[in-house]
Amino acid sequence: MRITSKGQVTIPREIREKYKILPHTEIEFLEKNGRVYIEKSNPKNINSNPFAKVRGKATSGLSTKEIMKLTRG
């Protein structure tokens, strides 16, 4: 296996399937005793905002002006 000129490497399909490494999975590279390891990141460490994952998912169909009118009376 070779690293591309952009520093990219392909993770073999068997490894991706076994460890459920899907597109957009966050990973980390760890160095220990002169070796480099790849590890799936803990999602809690990546983004401490609990609402970031659902941001933009819910829509009311109302404009900001309409929502402000409803909340202010």
C-alpha positions in Angstrom: 0.0 0.0 0.0 1.3 3.4 -0.9 0.6 6.9 0.3 -0.4 9.4 -2.4 1.3 12.6 -3.0 -1.5 14.3 -1.0 -0.8 12.0 2.0 -3.9 9.8 1.4 -4.1 6.1 1.9 -7.0 3.7 1.3 -8.3 1.7 4.2 -9.0 -1.8 2.9 -12.7 -2.7 2.6 -12.4 -5.6 5.1 -11.1 -3.3 7.8 -13.6 -0.6 7.1 -16.5 -3.1 7.3 -15.2 -4.9 10.3 -14.7 -1.7 12.3 -17.7 0.2 10.8 -15.5 3.0 9.4 -18.1 4.7 7.1 -17.7 7.9 5.1 -17.5 10.9 7.3 -16.3 8.8 10.3 -13.9 10.9 12.4 -10.6 9.2 13.0 -7.4 10.0 14.8 -3.8 9.1 14.3 -1.9 8.0 17.4 1.9 7.6 17.7 3.2 5.1 20.3 6.6 3.5 20.6 7.6 4.6 17.0 4.4 3.2 15.4 1.4 5.0 14.1 -2.1 3.8 14.8 -5.5 4.8 13.4 -8.4 5.0 15.8 -12.0 6.0 15.5 -12.6 9.3 17.4 -15.1 9.5 20.2 -17.9 11.8 18.9 -18.2 13.4 22.3 -14.7 14.8 22.0 -15.2 16.1 18.5 -18.0 18.5 19.2 -19.0 19.4 22.7 -22.2 21.1 21.5 -25.0 18.6 21.9 -27.2 20.5 19.4 -24.6 20.6 16.6 -25.7 17.2 15.2 -29.3 18.3 14.8 -28.8 21.9 13.8 -30.8 22.7 10.7 -32.9 19.5 10.8 -36.2 20.9 12.0 -38.0 23.5 10.0 -41.3 25.2 10.8 -42.0 26.6 7.4 -42.2 30.1 8.9 -40.0 33.1 8.2 -38.0 34.6 11.0 -40.3 37.6 11.0 -43.4 35.3 11.4 -41.7 33.4 14.3 -40.8 36.7 16.0 -44.4 37.9 15.7 -45.7 34.7 17.3 -43.2 34.8 20.2 -43.7 38.5 20.9 -47.4 38.6 20.5 
